[in-house]
Amino acid sequence: MNILVSNDDGINVPGLWLLVEALRPLGDVTVVAPDREQSGVGTAITLAKALRLHPIPFASETVPTYSVEGTPGDAVIIALGHVLKDRPVDLVVSGVNRGANTSAEVFLSGTVGAAWHGLIRGATSIAVSAAYVNTRTDEPNYQLGAQVAAEIAASVAAGTLPKGRLYNLNVPLCPTAEVKGLLHARPSYSTYADDVKEEDDGRGRKHYYLQYRRTDIQVGRGTETWALRNRYLALTVLDRQFRPQPRRIVPPDVCDALFRRVIERHWPMYAPALRGV
């Protein structure tokens, strides 16, 4: 299996490389990612200027690695249309992102945007994000997100999960030992308040900062937000139009078995607590 890994946080972040390590046993991995953070750009691509592609010499010899001076979408397009043009890509995996991507944020997220560009070009795609709160000291649980994404990839390859979908996975903000399981969730729905902060640039001209924040969030049982707040991994399955797919695509018994395999393989000390999963 040929696997492309990208993200929107940039080539040097830890979540990307934990994801690479988790996916390496499944096939040939290539990394093509933005050279810097590109959060919030969604599916945007660059048409008004040339793009630069840089091989990264210090990367592993077994994982060809490139950075792109552009968006996550640019990185995936260059990877599929140039770097890997002679090797059909089976899977595009994006992440692990710092911060959850739920609700309407799938339209804004560069993490999901990179996965979407893979999907519309014929590859099954996975977007992986880990919840993070600026007011807390907890680090996002990148490792669990990476291993669950790898298990989803293996299940797609084995035919247990369908191909031709975008699997959007979000990890709760808690230690792995406290995660209760994997839930195929309904999308959450949020309202947003946009504040515009005006400042003087010191030369008599104004510039502006957009301050994007959630307000009311749907927390009904079974939604992404409910799952994350209750310490479940939240999985939604999307099509090319970002439409959520029926929850029967990944029924509860498949979710439970997938989560159990990950814990038993990588965190066996926590497996006895899974009797109720």
Rosetta silent file (secondary structure, phi, psi, omega in degrees, C-alpha in Angstrom):
SEQUENCE: MNILVSNDDGINVPGLWLLVEALRPLGDVTVVAPDREQSGVGTAITLAKALRLHPIPFASETVPTYSVEGTPGDAVIIALGHVLKDRPVDLVVSGVNRGANTSAEVFLSGTVGAAWHGLIRGATSIAVSAAYVNTRTDEPNYQLGAQVAAEIAASVAAGTLPKGRLYNLNVPLCPTAEVKGLLHARPSYSTYADDVKEEDDGRGRKHYYLQYRRTDIQVGRGTETWALRNRYLALTVLDRQFRPQPRRIVPPDVCDALFRRVIERHWPMYAPALRGV
SCORE:     score description
SCORE:     0.000 S_00000001
   1 L     0.000  130.769  175.887    0.000    0.000    0.000 S_00000001
   2 E   -94.552  125.111 -173.392    1.306    3.452   -0.957 S_00000001
   3 E  -122.948  130.163  172.777    0.536    6.047    1.713 S_00000001
   4 E  -105.041  131.293  177.423    0.871    9.832    1.533 S_00000001
   5 E  -115.984  133.359  177.226    1.086   11.742    4.824 S_00000001
   6 E  -143.587 -174.079  176.836    0.501   15.481    5.090 S_00000001
   7 L  -168.219 -172.350  172.573   -0.864   18.024    7.587 S_00000001
   8 L  -122.548    0.850 -179.465   -1.587   21.701    8.126 S_00000001
   9 L   -92.587   -7.816  178.021    0.702   22.348   11.118 S_00000001
  10 L   106.368  163.767 -169.580    3.921   22.124    9.117 S_00000001
  11 L   -68.667  -21.616 -170.002    6.693   19.650    8.460 S_00000001
  12 L  -100.837    4.310 -172.788    8.368   19.821   11.890 S_00000001
  13 L   -83.696  151.679 -175.260    5.534   19.112   14.323 S_00000001
  14 H   -66.602  -34.159 -178.073    5.482   15.931   16.462 S_00000001
  15 H   -58.943  -36.035  178.888    1.983   14.824   15.479 S_00000001
  16 H   -62.980  -45.724 -172.790    3.070   14.349   11.865 S_00000001
  17 H   -77.933  -28.537  171.823    6.010   12.111   12.725 S_00000001
  18 H   -66.278  -36.429  177.089    4.094    9.980   15.226 S_00000001
  19 H   -66.082  -42.227  177.982    1.582    9.382   12.442 S_00000001
  20 H   -58.738  -47.219 -178.826    4.366    8.399   10.044 S_00000001
  21 H   -63.077  -36.844  179.576    5.751    5.866   12.518 S_00000001
  22 H   -68.975  -30.881 -176.032    2.312    4.357   13.094 S_00000001
  23 H   -89.443  -18.920 -174.842    1.695    3.952    9.341 S_00000001
  24 H   -56.432  -37.766  179.376    5.095    2.602    8.286 S_00000001
  25 H   -65.450  -13.805 -174.890    4.239   -1.065    9.034 S_00000001
  26 H   -90.562  -16.140 -177.440    1.323   -0.845    6.568 S_00000001
  27 L   167.024 -159.176 -179.395    3.239    0.092    3.414 S_00000001
  28 E   -89.046  119.631 -175.466    5.451    2.638    1.708 S_00000001
  29 E  -105.214  134.227  171.992    5.062    6.066    3.307 S_00000001
  30 E  -125.678  138.081  179.429    5.913    9.400    1.680 S_00000001
  31 E  -109.218  125.264  170.389    5.614   12.741    3.478 S_00000001
  32 E  -136.601  111.702 -171.771    4.735   15.935    1.614 S_00000001
  33 E  -139.817  160.175  177.154    3.621   18.711    3.966 S_00000001
  34 E   -60.459  151.542 -178.781    3.584   22.519    4.188 S_00000001
  35 L   -80.120   -7.084  179.650    6.816   24.141    5.298 S_00000001
  36 L  -154.577  173.199 -177.573    4.967   26.139    7.971 S_00000001
  37 L   -63.719  136.915 -178.881    1.668   26.253    9.818 S_00000001
  38 L  -133.815   34.877 -178.479   -1.360   26.621    7.538 S_00000001
  39 L   -60.994  141.636  173.817   -4.250   26.265    9.993 S_00000001
  40 L    85.035    4.658 -177.594   -7.620   27.556    8.832 S_00000001
  41 L   -90.198   -5.825  177.601   -6.976   27.483    5.090 S_00000001
  42 L    59.418 -130.268 -178.273   -9.426   24.634    4.438 S_00000001
  43 L   -95.594   13.547 -173.974   -9.208   23.232    0.921 S_00000001
  44 L   -58.122  144.303  172.999   -7.475   26.321   -0.528 S_00000001
  45 L  -127.640  164.006 -175.965   -4.889   25.923   -3.291 S_00000001
  46 L  -102.446  120.285  179.574   -2.399   28.389   -4.767 S_00000001
  47 L  -118.231  -17.252 -171.292   -2.972   29.549   -8.349 S_00000001
  48 L   -92.551   -4.412  179.634   -1.490   33.056   -8.414 S_00000001
  49 L  -150.956  164.165  177.870    2.158   32.183   -7.845 S_00000001
  50 L   -73.524  154.447  178.833    4.698   29.403   -8.323 S_00000001
  51 L  -112.010  148.679  177.207    5.249   26.823   -5.606 S_00000001
  52 L  -112.640  139.364  179.174    8.548   25.471   -4.325 S_00000001
  53 E  -117.252  127.677 -176.101    9.156   21.848   -3.303 S_00000001
  54 E  -121.708  117.681  170.053   12.073   21.056   -0.988 S_00000001
  55 E   -63.865  140.354  179.264   13.456   17.558   -0.295 S_00000001
  56 L  -100.092  109.233 -171.777   14.232   17.215    3.411 S_00000001
  57 L   -72.731  -21.687 -174.942   17.710   15.613    3.680 S_00000001
  58 L   -90.086    1.660  179.907   17.560   14.776    7.383 S_00000001
  59 L   -75.575  168.486  179.896   14.455   12.583    7.125 S_00000001
  60 L   -61.037  142.429  178.981   14.520    8.800    7.312 S_00000001
  61 L   -63.455  -27.224 -177.810   15.923    7.063    4.228 S_00000001
  62 L   -88.888   -3.687  178.781   12.854    4.826    4.150 S_00000001
  63 L  -128.367   91.275  176.500   10.399    7.755    4.248 S_00000001
  64 L   -56.380  131.992 -171.238   10.941   10.231    1.388 S_00000001
  65 E  -132.822  134.688 -179.673   10.085   13.658    2.799 S_00000001
  66 E  -138.772  146.831  169.777    9.369   17.000    1.142 S_00000001
  67 E  -110.958  150.562 -178.102    8.149   20.393    2.277 S_00000001
  68 E  -124.234  133.777  174.750    6.019   22.680    0.110 S_00000001
  69 L   -82.105   72.858 -177.130    5.833   26.466    0.266 S_00000001
  70 L  -173.410 -164.225 -176.261    2.054   26.385    0.083 S_00000001
  71 L   -82.726  169.165  172.828   -1.185   25.125    1.555 S_00000001
  72 H   -58.013  -38.815  176.521   -2.022   21.560    2.628 S_00000001
  73 H   -61.715  -42.036  176.105   -4.022   21.241   -0.592 S_00000001
  74 H   -58.535  -43.829 -177.038   -0.987   22.327   -2.597 S_00000001
  75 H   -61.386  -43.922 -179.170    1.125   19.721   -0.799 S_00000001
  76 H   -67.966  -41.704 -178.974   -1.271   16.880   -1.624 S_00000001
  77 H   -64.610  -43.952  178.510   -1.685   17.938   -5.257 S_00000001
  78 H   -64.623  -38.444  179.184    2.091   18.215   -5.793 S_00000001
  79 H   -62.609  -48.921 -175.974    2.566   14.857   -4.087 S_00000001
  80 H   -74.073  -35.755 -174.953   -0.011   13.056   -6.217 S_00000001
  81 H   -92.126  -10.590 -177.213    0.717   14.877   -9.473 S_00000001
  82 H  -134.913  -63.905 -174.405    4.494   15.049   -9.293 S_00000001
  83 H   -60.687  -42.220 -174.975    6.323   13.305   -6.450 S_00000001
  84 L  -116.089   26.690 -174.360    4.243   10.104   -6.673 S_00000001
  85 L   -63.210  -24.050  179.819    2.870   10.399  -10.195 S_00000001
  86 L   -98.992    5.185 -179.821    4.260    6.980  -11.147 S_00000001
  87 L  -133.466   98.502 -178.070    3.083    5.267   -7.950 S_00000001
  88 L   -54.463  130.991 -178.219   -0.690    5.303   -7.402 S_00000001
  89 L   -90.466  127.763 -179.947   -1.498    6.356   -3.838 S_00000001
  90 L   -86.616  -29.880 -170.133   -3.980    4.173   -1.967 S_00000001
  91 E  -146.942  133.865  172.169   -4.324    6.301    1.150 S_00000001
  92 E  -115.320  124.883 -179.770   -3.876    9.942    2.152 S_00000001
  93 E  -123.133  130.751 -174.574   -3.580   10.592    5.894 S_00000001
  94 E  -122.843  129.692  179.021   -3.461   14.114    7.330 S_00000001
  95 E   137.011 -157.874   -7.146   -2.481   15.075   10.880 S_00000001
  96 E   -79.202  125.184 -173.575   -2.164   14.562   13.728 S_00000001
  97 E   -77.549  147.778  172.811   -3.493   18.115   14.141 S_00000001
  98 E   -85.380  100.148 -177.607   -3.124   20.198   17.293 S_00000001
  99 L   114.675  141.741 -177.590   -6.780   20.888   18.114 S_00000001
 100 L   -70.736  154.757  174.667  -10.043   19.164   17.261 S_00000001
 101 L  -130.954   94.036 -178.224  -11.800   19.577   13.917 S_00000001
 102 L  -126.529  175.368  173.867  -15.518   18.990   14.335 S_00000001
 103 H    55.251 -141.886 -178.760  -18.779   20.530   13.149 S_00000001
 104 H   -69.339   -8.636  179.235  -18.421   23.196   10.440 S_00000001
 105 H   -64.293  -16.215  176.286  -14.685   23.308   11.109 S_00000001
 106 H   -63.084  -24.546  177.902  -14.259   20.532    8.549 S_00000001
 107 H   -79.919  -21.897 -176.437  -14.754   23.284    5.938 S_00000001
 108 L   -99.562  -23.857 -170.948  -12.068   25.484    7.533 S_00000001
 109 L   -72.857  126.977  171.888   -9.515   22.895    8.598 S_00000001
 110 H   -68.946  -27.576  176.360   -6.371   22.512    6.533 S_00000001
 111 H   -62.361  -51.820  178.094   -6.019   19.051    8.078 S_00000001
 112 H   -68.283  -35.462  178.942   -9.365   17.942    6.678 S_00000001
 113 H   -59.836  -40.977  177.452   -8.718   19.947    3.510 S_00000001
 114 H   -62.618  -43.977  179.008   -5.571   17.938    2.754 S_00000001
 115 H   -62.692  -39.561 -178.931   -7.497   14.683    3.220 S_00000001
 116 H   -62.951  -40.229  178.300  -10.311   15.956    0.967 S_00000001
 117 H   -63.715  -32.862  173.294   -7.880   16.681   -1.861 S_00000001
 118 H   -67.852  -42.492 -177.993   -6.738   13.086   -1.632 S_00000001
 119 H   -60.679  -47.504 -175.677  -10.323   11.824   -1.622 S_00000001
 120 L   -72.626   -9.572  175.762  -11.414   13.680   -4.754 S_00000001
 121 L  -104.602   16.954  168.712   -8.339   12.322   -6.541 S_00000001
 122 L   100.234    0.798 -178.618   -9.289    8.735   -5.844 S_00000001
 123 L  -103.669  137.681  167.430   -7.598    7.882   -2.530 S_00000001
 124 E   -60.866  142.399 -173.072   -9.333    6.874    0.666 S_00000001
 125 E  -133.635  150.966  177.238   -8.428    9.555    3.205 S_00000001
 126 E  -132.536  130.818  171.355   -8.122    9.985    6.953 S_00000001
 127 E  -111.977  131.624 -175.860   -7.928   13.260    8.880 S_00000001
 128 E  -124.651  127.113 -179.758   -6.696   13.003   12.467 S_00000001
 129 E  -136.247  146.876 -179.269   -7.008   15.744   15.083 S_00000001
 130 E  -121.347  127.467 -176.844   -6.399   15.811   18.829 S_00000001
 131 L   -58.062  145.349 -178.358   -8.353   18.106   21.135 S_00000001
 132 L  -152.694  138.110  179.175   -6.407   20.900   22.762 S_00000001
 133 L  -124.208  124.472 -175.005   -7.426   23.756   25.069 S_00000001
 134 L   -61.273  -27.642 -176.056   -5.212   26.833   25.322 S_00000001
 135 L   -84.944   -1.906 -179.977   -6.072   27.387   28.980 S_00000001
 136 L  -114.469  159.133 -178.097   -4.878   23.921   30.013 S_00000001
 137 L   -92.618   -8.455 -179.288   -1.389   22.456   30.233 S_00000001
 138 L   -61.372  138.893  172.898   -2.345   19.027   28.828 S_00000001
 139 L   -87.689  148.444  176.820   -0.668   18.132   25.554 S_00000001
 140 L   -58.454  149.710 -178.461   -2.816   16.662   22.753 S_00000001
 141 L   -87.515   73.144 -178.549   -2.894   12.855   22.634 S_00000001
 142 H   -63.318  -40.519 -172.815   -1.074   12.508   19.319 S_00000001
 143 H   -62.196  -45.680  179.690    0.072    8.937   19.924 S_00000001
 144 H   -65.089  -41.725  178.287   -3.410    7.471   20.348 S_00000001
 145 H   -59.667  -41.723 -179.668   -4.693    9.373   17.314 S_00000001
 146 H   -64.384  -43.996 -177.335   -1.834    8.059   15.193 S_00000001
 147 H   -71.187  -36.922  176.930   -2.377    4.434   16.217 S_00000001
 148 H   -68.467  -39.131  175.983   -6.154    4.530   15.738 S_00000001
 149 H   -60.074  -41.287  178.371   -5.668    6.136   12.309 S_00000001
 150 H   -63.990  -36.738  178.722   -3.283    3.314   11.402 S_00000001
 151 H   -70.623  -35.994  173.699   -5.872    0.749   12.503 S_00000001
 152 H   -62.252  -44.227  178.552   -8.531    2.473   10.390 S_00000001
 153 H   -59.667  -44.498  179.169   -6.112    2.342    7.452 S_00000001
 154 H   -63.952  -36.911  179.297   -5.483   -1.373    8.027 S_00000001
 155 H   -68.718  -35.868  175.266   -9.238   -2.015    8.226 S_00000001
 156 H   -65.154  -45.085 -179.728   -9.793   -0.206    4.913 S_00000001
 157 H   -62.065  -34.615 -178.696   -7.027   -2.261    3.297 S_00000001
 158 H   -83.011   -7.756 -179.577   -8.576   -5.473    4.670 S_00000001
 159 L    87.657    3.857  177.591  -12.052   -4.556    3.432 S_00000001
 160 L   -71.364  -34.899  175.928  -13.561   -4.223    6.906 S_00000001
 161 L  -116.173  147.979 -175.608  -14.202   -0.527    6.284 S_00000001
 162 L   -71.875  148.904  173.344  -15.251    0.909    2.906 S_00000001
 163 L   -82.437  173.644  174.343  -12.852    2.668    0.570 S_00000001
 164 L    70.575   31.108  177.602  -13.565    6.008   -1.082 S_00000001
 165 L  -130.502  166.592  172.167  -14.480    7.879    2.100 S_00000001
 166 E  -111.415  113.972  178.966  -12.949   10.554    4.314 S_00000001
 167 E   -92.953  113.692 -178.754  -12.600    9.318    7.895 S_00000001
 168 E  -103.232  107.852 -173.939  -12.479   12.309   10.250 S_00000001
 169 E  -108.344  131.158  176.280  -11.083   11.193   13.617 S_00000001
 170 E  -124.452  136.817 -175.019  -10.921   13.379   16.737 S_00000001
 171 E  -107.014  134.351  179.656   -9.134   12.408   19.956 S_00000001
 172 L   -70.773  160.708  179.185  -10.303   13.602   23.395 S_00000001
 173 L   -89.753   83.792  177.193   -8.059   15.641   25.677 S_00000001
 174 L  -165.082  163.680  176.486   -7.210   13.027   28.288 S_00000001
 175 L   -63.416  153.440  179.718   -4.630   10.281   28.914 S_00000001
 176 H   -54.882  -37.937 -178.232   -4.995    7.102   26.876 S_00000001
 177 H   -60.858  -22.450 -176.799   -5.870    5.154   30.040 S_00000001
 178 H   -97.975   -4.225 -179.846   -9.027    7.283   30.442 S_00000001
 179 L   -73.882  130.826 -172.019  -10.341    6.951   26.877 S_00000001
 180 L   -88.458  -21.939 -178.035  -13.534    4.873   26.921 S_00000001
 181 E   158.763 -168.652  179.441  -13.689    3.765   23.297 S_00000001
 182 E  -114.642  128.436 -178.030  -14.351    4.787   19.708 S_00000001
 183 E  -120.853  126.154  169.383  -17.743    6.227   18.718 S_00000001
 184 E   -76.783  101.765 -167.483  -19.048    6.727   15.178 S_00000001
 185 L   -96.507  162.322  167.941  -20.544   10.088   16.056 S_00000001
 186 E   -83.540  148.115  175.993  -23.006   12.509   14.532 S_00000001
 187 L   -59.882  140.835  170.759  -21.545   15.864   13.527 S_00000001
 188 L   -78.874  159.756  175.534  -21.826   18.541   16.167 S_00000001
 189 L  -128.993  128.757 -174.467  -23.361   21.862   15.232 S_00000001
 190 E  -126.899  156.923  166.698  -22.001   25.100   16.603 S_00000001
 191 E  -106.750  157.155 -172.457  -22.593   28.802   16.296 S_00000001
 192 E  -131.125  148.416  176.110  -19.643   31.134   16.009 S_00000001
 193 E  -121.210  123.383 -178.745  -18.799   34.662   17.046 S_00000001
 194 E  -106.722  115.714  175.155  -16.201   36.513   15.014 S_00000001
 195 E   -98.750  139.781  177.220  -14.459   39.417   16.697 S_00000001
 196 E  -113.948  117.406 -178.355  -12.387   41.811   14.612 S_00000001
 197 E   -99.896  122.584 -178.780   -9.542   43.487   16.474 S_00000001
 198 E   -99.218  134.712  176.611   -8.283   46.745   14.968 S_00000001
 199 E  -137.743  159.278  174.633   -4.739   47.998   15.590 S_00000001
 200 E   -92.083  135.287 -176.638   -2.459   50.733   14.280 S_00000001
 201 L   -83.823    6.086  179.832    0.614   49.408   12.462 S_00000001
 202 L    90.319   -7.040  178.637    2.794   52.283   13.745 S_00000001
 203 L  -120.273   19.877  177.679    2.717   54.087   10.405 S_00000001
 204 L    83.686    6.854  178.584   -0.751   55.496   10.660 S_00000001
 205 L  -111.000  151.927 -178.894   -2.424   52.593    8.881 S_00000001
 206 E   -93.419  144.541  165.768   -4.878   50.128   10.345 S_00000001
 207 E  -134.648  166.503 -166.776   -4.581   46.383   10.341 S_00000001
 208 E  -135.832  143.170  172.972   -6.966   43.770   11.650 S_00000001
 209 E  -115.252  132.417  174.380   -6.929   40.418   13.450 S_00000001
 210 E   -89.473  128.409  178.579   -9.784   37.958   13.134 S_00000001
 211 E  -113.942  104.739 -172.034  -10.620   36.277   16.429 S_00000001
 212 E   -97.341  125.847 -179.899  -12.571   33.119   15.713 S_00000001
 213 E  -148.683  149.073  175.209  -14.393   31.404   18.570 S_00000001
 214 E   -77.363  154.190  170.054  -17.218   28.977   19.168 S_00000001
 215 E  -118.244  -99.949 -179.367  -20.289   29.964   21.156 S_00000001
 216 E   -79.733  133.632  179.780  -23.126   27.439   21.528 S_00000001
 217 E  -123.610  132.695  176.498  -22.173   23.824   20.729 S_00000001
 218 L   -68.585  124.186 -177.879  -24.593   20.956   20.276 S_00000001
 219 L  -122.444   25.261  177.121  -23.820   18.376   22.944 S_00000001
 220 L   -59.647  149.357 -178.155  -26.620   15.877   22.389 S_00000001
 221 L   -54.758  133.851  178.779  -25.700   12.283   23.105 S_00000001
 222 L    92.462   -5.549  176.303  -23.870   10.707   20.192 S_00000001
 223 E   -83.739  165.421  178.093  -22.492   13.942   18.719 S_00000001
 224 H   -56.790  -46.148 -178.470  -18.785   14.606   18.235 S_00000001
 225 H   -63.182  -42.887  177.377  -18.745   17.143   21.056 S_00000001
 226 H   -59.838  -44.131 -178.719  -20.547   14.767   23.404 S_00000001
 227 H   -60.986  -48.445 -177.779  -18.084   12.008   22.537 S_00000001
 228 H   -64.911  -40.556  179.914  -15.000   14.140   23.164 S_00000001
 229 H   -67.909  -26.405  179.279  -16.359   15.544   26.431 S_00000001
 230 L   -99.098   15.760  172.278  -17.143   12.028   27.595 S_00000001
 231 L    67.534   42.028  169.300  -13.674   10.752   26.658 S_00000001
 232 E  -112.299  147.742  164.471  -14.484    8.850   23.496 S_00000001
 233 E   -68.921  132.993 -178.799  -12.656    9.058   20.208 S_00000001
 234 E  -106.298  123.075  179.344  -15.102   10.667   17.786 S_00000001
 235 E  -118.978  126.692  168.067  -15.238    9.361   14.216 S_00000001
 236 E  -119.960  149.077 -179.830  -17.336   10.807   11.407 S_00000001
 237 E  -116.123  124.190 -173.220  -17.286    9.482    7.851 S_00000001
 238 E  -118.806  154.067  173.678  -17.664   12.055    5.061 S_00000001
 239 L  -100.400 -168.153 -174.888  -18.103   11.918    1.293 S_00000001
 240 L   -66.752  -20.860  177.677  -16.677   14.257   -1.362 S_00000001
 241 L   -96.806   13.733 -176.961  -19.268   16.925   -0.524 S_00000001
 242 L    64.617   20.763  177.733  -18.436   16.713    3.196 S_00000001
 243 L   -82.281  131.683  177.963  -21.783   15.037    3.808 S_00000001
 244 E   -64.362  137.595  179.107  -21.826   12.732    6.855 S_00000001
 245 L   -90.804  157.222 -177.589  -22.335    9.099    5.933 S_00000001
 246 L   -56.247  144.270 -176.950  -24.778    6.779    7.756 S_00000001
 247 H   -67.522  -15.756  178.126  -23.491    5.513   11.074 S_00000001
 248 H   -67.987  -15.000  178.438  -24.098    1.937    9.942 S_00000001
 249 H   -62.058  -37.184  175.264  -20.924    2.245    7.843 S_00000001
 250 L  -127.650   81.079 -175.614  -18.918    1.828   11.050 S_00000001
 251 L   -67.522  164.861 -175.241  -21.317    0.107   13.478 S_00000001
 252 H   -55.155  -38.784 -178.492  -20.630   -0.057   17.227 S_00000001
 253 H   -66.627  -33.732  176.255  -19.214   -3.589   17.169 S_00000001
 254 H   -69.077  -42.173  176.283  -16.662   -2.584   14.503 S_00000001
 255 H   -59.010  -46.296 -178.238  -15.719    0.519   16.528 S_00000001
 256 H   -62.698  -44.148 -178.556  -15.312   -1.570   19.669 S_00000001
 257 H   -65.896  -40.357  179.965  -13.183   -4.201   17.941 S_00000001
 258 H   -63.157  -47.358 -179.560  -10.979   -1.572   16.294 S_00000001
 259 H   -63.867  -41.295 -179.711  -10.381    0.268   19.566 S_00000001
 260 H   -61.763  -42.443  179.196   -9.708   -2.971   21.427 S_00000001
 261 H   -60.001  -42.323  179.982   -7.070   -4.022   18.874 S_00000001
 262 H   -62.595  -47.917 -177.521   -5.247   -0.714   19.271 S_00000001
 263 H   -65.898  -45.121 -178.040   -5.208   -0.889   23.067 S_00000001
 264 H   -64.558  -31.761 -177.869   -4.232   -4.553   23.249 S_00000001
 265 H   -81.100  -38.550 -171.109   -1.397   -4.037   20.758 S_00000001
 266 H  -111.699  -25.427  178.970    0.051   -0.777   22.044 S_00000001
 267 L  -133.215   60.952 -173.978   -1.213   -0.300   25.611 S_00000001
 268 H   -60.049  -23.610  179.489   -1.811   -3.854   26.894 S_00000001
 269 H   -64.353  -20.548  179.942   -1.695   -2.632   30.517 S_00000001
 270 H   -96.777   -6.598 -174.275   -5.065   -0.929   29.922 S_00000001
 271 H   -60.619  -37.187 -179.366   -6.732   -3.882   28.167 S_00000001
 272 H   -58.948  -24.470 -179.385   -8.361   -5.400   31.309 S_00000001
 273 H   -79.256   -2.099 -175.455  -10.489   -2.262   31.639 S_00000001
 274 H   -91.454    8.259 -176.267  -12.011   -2.870   28.188 S_00000001
 275 L   -56.887  -33.402 -178.558  -14.409   -5.619   29.226 S_00000001
 276 L   -88.817   -1.590 -177.730  -17.343   -3.277   28.889 S_00000001
 277 L   -80.900    0.000    0.000  -16.271   -1.812   25.531 S_00000001
